[in-house]
């Protein structure tokens, strides 16, 4: 009996399993820590290793793209189908710092396989999830008999994601003509858990600010002047207290302008996930859930905008008492944004709101960090459904949908290239991103290979 395309993918993957793992382990040995200047040469060596491996895979175009910081890797494999759509895969080849003394059982840059898992820095975040595309595209060709992918396939693998991607947007803007695409696949994400395969549909954006308040020219005696001049520490406390209303909504006028509301379908899909709030609270090291009234915990962290006080200070902080009115105080606030919100509008709204909250006699200064835009792909988008079908073929079960509460450079790709961003990842919470003993489940890693092998045909049909 001849093999089906799905079984052919599985057969090819299994035949090349050992060589694939040897190559991945070789890459993980390179300590490409972008945050530490001592490893600058290793980050470059990682880029060169990947570029050479992509050429060996069959990509006819492989290039190292320089930035003011660490280099990125670009690769391209055109389809011989003249009306094939174009797909860009995003990931990163840099990793978090790691040392044996941090609590690792083995050297973080000497990967080991144990109990069906590969341990090593970058195994899941993000080298393993980048690398499964190399075997995936070869399995796609082997199973279909093609000599080129069913899509015009491009890869952009950056080298500074773990350092905040400081040069990534400028790189995408500079190279936008080379990066033109019909869809972006981000393989720097994960699934709900080991037995619940999921596709992420979007990430929140981020706007951060520091608000400084200034009162008297210096600390002054609270007995001589207290109750008669404004106190910047008290003003900061009132500012923070006014940030939310009684229902947990952000009280900044205009904050919710343009917010894309959850649909009934999305709320029902979130509710299908095996979420246990007690377990989640233990992970959060917290005693109770809290937030905007009328929304579940998952809805709050995935699909609602927030304002959080990240730090607050002012006045005397030492032992004992010091009876003063402090000269200054400050608060650091971060705003997580959802689809439909514009970071520039949020900044203007916050500035206007602070002006109304600060009392006479207190000067203020607001400093905003560079913002990250939110991204969201609608559930009914053909490309998103193609990802879900490809993953369903690999896992042989129903695929559920999630979002992510954090933020990342994916939104820059959506914003600059004007194309939908889709998430394909097989990592699970137990993989320990950024922690000691980071690992990847080998069974899931090869499900990622199979998903990638199915994806190009699915997207070719969906995007025509």
N, C-alpha and C positions, 0 to 999 in steps of 0.2 A: 504494500500500500504506500502510495506517495505521501510525503509529508505535506501538511497544511502550512501556509506562511507562518502562522504562530508557532507551530512545532519546529519549523525550520529555524526560526529565530532562536528558540530555546536550545536546539541542538548545537547551532553554531556557537552560541554563548558558552555552553558547557565545554565544548571542545577547546575554547581559547581561554578558559577560566584561569588556569595556572599562569600562563604568560602575562595575562592582564594583571593579576595580583602581584607578580614579580615587578612589573613596570611601575605599578602604583607605589609599592614599597620603596622602589628606587627614588621616586619623586618625593616621597615623604621624608626621606633622609636629608633633603635639602632644607635647612632651617631658614626659610624665607620670611623672617620676622620684619615686617615693614616698619614697625614702631621703634626699632632699635638700630641706630646708624651703624653699629658694628656688623650688622647683617646686610648692609646694602649690597655687598657683592653676592651674597647668597640669594637675595631677591632677584638680582639679574641672572644668576645661574639658573634659578627656577624658571624664569621666562625663556631662557635659551633652551633648557631641557624640554619644556612644553612645545616650543616652536618646532624643535627637531622631531618630537614624537608625533605631532600633528602632520608633519610632512611625511613621516613614515606611514602614518595611517592612510594617507592618500590625498590629503588636501593639496591642491596644486599651488595655492598661494598661502604662504605663512610669513608673517612679518612681526617684528618687534617694534612697537610704537613707543617712542620716548615721551616722557613728560618731565616737568620740573622736578618730579620726585622719582618714583619707581616706574619701571617700564611695564607696559601692557602688551599682550599678545593678540594679534589679529590673524584670523585664518579664513579662507574662503574656498568653497567647492561648488562651482556653478553646476546646475542641472543641464542635461542635454535636451530637456523638454523646454521648448521656446516660450511656453506660457506658464511655466512653473512659478509659483509665488516664492518670495524670499523670506527666510526666517533667520533671525539673529539670536544666538545663544550667549547669555551673559553669565559670568562667574568670576572668581578671583583666585589667584595663585599665592597670595601672601597669607600668613598665618599669625595667630596670636603668640605672644611670648610664652615660653615653656621651659622649665628646668626640673630636673629630677627632684630637687629639694622642695619643690612646690607640692609634693605629695604623689608624684607619679610612681607607679609600681615598677616601671621600666624606663629606660631613657626615652624621652618623648620624640626624639629624632632617630630612633632605631626601632622601626615598627615591628610589631610581633602579631601573630595570629594565635588566638586562644579562644576556645569554646565558640567557634563560628563567628568571631569578631576580629577585626583588625584594629589594633591600638596604635595610636601615633598622632602627633599634632598635625591637623589638617585632614585626617582620615575622613571626617564628615564635613568639616568647615574649612576649605571648600574643595580641596583637591579631589577627594573621592567622587564628589558630585559633578565636578568638571570632567573628570577622566572617564566616567561611564559613557560619555558621549562618543569617545573614540571607538570603543567596542560596539556601541549601539549603531553607529553609522555603518560599520563594516558588516554587522549582522543584518541590517536593513538591505544592503546590497546583495549579500549572499542569499537571503530569503526571497528576494524579488527578481534576481537575475539581472539587476541593473548594473551599469558601470559608473553611474553618477547618481547622487541622491535625487529623490522625487521633488525636492525643493532646492532652490539656490541657498545653500547653507553657509552661514557666516558665524564665526565665534569672536567674541571680544572678552578677554580674560584679563582683568585689571590687577595691578600689583599693590594697591594701597587701600583696599576696602577696610582692612583691620585698623587703619590709621584715619578713618573717616572720609576716605575718597576725596582728598582736598583738590585733586587736579582732574577728577573724572569728568565733571560736567564740561569743563573747558575742552578736554580731549574729544568728547562726543560732539561738541559744537564745531570744533576745528575739522573733524573727520566725518561730519554728517553725510557728505556726499558718498563716502565709501560705506557708510553704515545704513543706507536706505534699506528699509525692510517693510514687510507687511505684518510682521508680528515679532515680538521679543519673547524668548523663553528664558526665564531666570532660574538657574539651577543653583540657588544658594538659599535653600529653604527646606522645609520638612513636612512630615505627615503627623497626624494626630497621635498615633502610637503604633506599635509593632503589628497589630492586627486590624487596624482601621486606616486603610489608605485614603488619603484626602488630597484635594487640589486646593491651593490657596487662591483666592480671587482678588486680593488686594492688600495694601499696606497703608497704614496711616502716615501722614506727614508730620512735620515737627517745626515749631517755631519756639525759640528760647530767648529769654531776655533777663537782664539784670537791672533792677530799679534801685537807684541810690537816692536817699533823701538826706538833705542837709539843713540843720537848724542853726543854732548859735555857732559862732566862729570857732569855738572851742568848747570842751566839756565845762559845764558851769555848775555851781552849787545848787542842789535841789531845794535847800531850805531858803536860800536868798531869792531864787528865781522861779522855783516850781509853782505851777498853777498860774503863772503870769506870762510865760512865753511858750511857744509850741515845742513839743518834744518829738523829734523825728522817729524815735523808737516806738512811741505810741502811735504815730501816724502810719508806720509800717504795719503794726498790728491791726489797725482799723482797715488798712488797705487789703490785707490778707483776709480779714473777716468778711469783707464786702465782695470777695472774688466769686462766691457761690451763693445762690439763694437757698431757701429752706428745702427745696426739692433736689438739691445737688446739681442744678444747672449753672453753667458759667454765666455770671451776671453782667459781663461786658456787653453793652449794647452793640448789636450787629454781629456778635460772635457766631451765631448760627445761620447767618445769611448764606444761601446757596447749598446748605447741607443736603446731600443725597440721602433720603430716608430709607431705612430698611423696608423691603417689601415683605408681604405676608409669606411668600415662598421662601425667602432667605431666612426669615425667623423660624419657619418650620424646619428647614434644613439644619440650622444651628441646633435646634432642639433634638434632632436625631443623633447627634454625637453623644458618645458615652461619657458625659461630663458629670463628675461627682464633686460637688462644691466643698465638701469636707476635706477631700484629698487635695483639692486645689488650694484651700486655705493653709493646709500644712506645708505645701510647697512654697506658698507666699509668706510663711512664718507669721501669719496674722490670725486674729481671733474672730473676725467678723467681716462679711462682705459689705461694701458700701458703694455709693455712687448715685448717678442720676436716676430719679424715680421713674418707674414704668419700663425698665429694661432689665434683662437678665445679665448675669455676670459676663457671659461670653459676648453679648451684644454691647456691653459697656466697653470692653477692652478691644473689640474688633471694629465696631461700626459707629461709635459715638465719639465726638470730640471731647477733649478734657483740658483742664488746667490744673497743674500740680505745683505746689510750693516745694522746690528742691533744696532750698536753704534760706535761712533768715538769721539776721544778726544785727547787733548794734549795742553800743554802750559797754559797760564793764562786764567781763566774763570770768574774772578771777575768783579766788576764794574770798569768803567774807563779803562785806558790803562796801560799796563806794557810792555815796549819795550824790549822784550827779544827774544832770540832764545831758545826754550825750550829744556830741556835735553832729553825728551822722548815724544812719542805719541803712540796711539794704535787704533786699529779698531777691532770690533767683526763682523764676517761674518758667515752666515749660508747658507748651500747648501742643497736644497731639491733635492733628487735623484729619478730617475724613474727606472723601470725595465731594467735590463741589465747593470746598473752602479754598480761598485764595490767600496764601501767606502774606502778601502785601496788604490786602484788606485787613487781615487780622492784626498786623503791626499797627496800621493806622487806627484801628478801633481801640486797641490797647493803649496807645499813646493818648488818645482823646479821653478815654476812661480814667487814666491815671491823673490827668490834669484836673478832672472834676473831683477826685478823691483827696488830693493833697491840700492841706489847709494853708491859709495865708501865712506867710513867714517861713515856709519851708520850701526850699528849692529842690528840684529833682532832675535826675538824668536817667534816661533809659537807653540801654545798649542791647541791640538784637544781634544774635549770631546768624550766620547764613542759614536760610530755611530749607527744608526738604518738603517737596510737594507730596500730597497723597496720590495713590493710584488705585484704580478699581476697574475690573473688567466685568461687565454685566454677565449674569449667569447664562443668558441665552446667546451670547456671542459665539459664532461658529468655531472660532479658534479655541475658545475655552472648552467647548464641548468636544473638540478633537483631542485635546489633552486628556480629558476624562475618559474618552473611549480608548485611547492608547494605554492609559494606566489600567483601565478595566480589563483589557486583553492580557496584560502582563500579570495582574494579580488574580484574575478570575473571580472577581467579586464586585459588588456595587461600590462606586467611588462617591464619597461625601465631600462637602465643601467647607472650607474655613476661610478666615482672614487672619492677618497678623496685626498685632497691636503696635509693633515697633515700626521703625522707619529705615530706609536704605536707599541706595543709589538707583534702584529700579525706576523711581519716579522721574529721575533725570532723563532716562531713556524714553519714557513715555512722553515727557514734556518736549524734548528737543526733536525727537524723531516723529512725533505725532502718530504713534502706532500703539495698539493694545499690548499690554505686558501680561504674560502668563507665567505661572509658577509651576515648575516641575522639580520636586525634591523628594528624596526617600529617607532623609534623616529623621530620627525620632528623639523625643526629649531626653531619653537616657543616654544619648550619645555624648553628652557633656561638652558642648561647645564652650570654648574659652576656659574650660576647667581641666584639672588633672585627669589623666587616663581617658582622654578623648578617644572615641572608637566609632566604628561604623559596623552595622550588622551586615555580614556578607550576603545573607539571603536577600536582604532588601537592596543592597548595592546591585546585585544582578537583576533584580526586578526593575531597577532604574535603567540598566542596560536594555532590557527587553522593551520597556516603555519607550525609550528613545528610538529603538529600532522600528517600532510601530508608528511613532509619532509623525515621521516625515511623510508617509503615505496618507495618514489621516489629515494632516494639515494641507497637503497638496490638493486633496479633494475639497476640503472645507473652505479654502481661501480662493478658489478659482472664481 
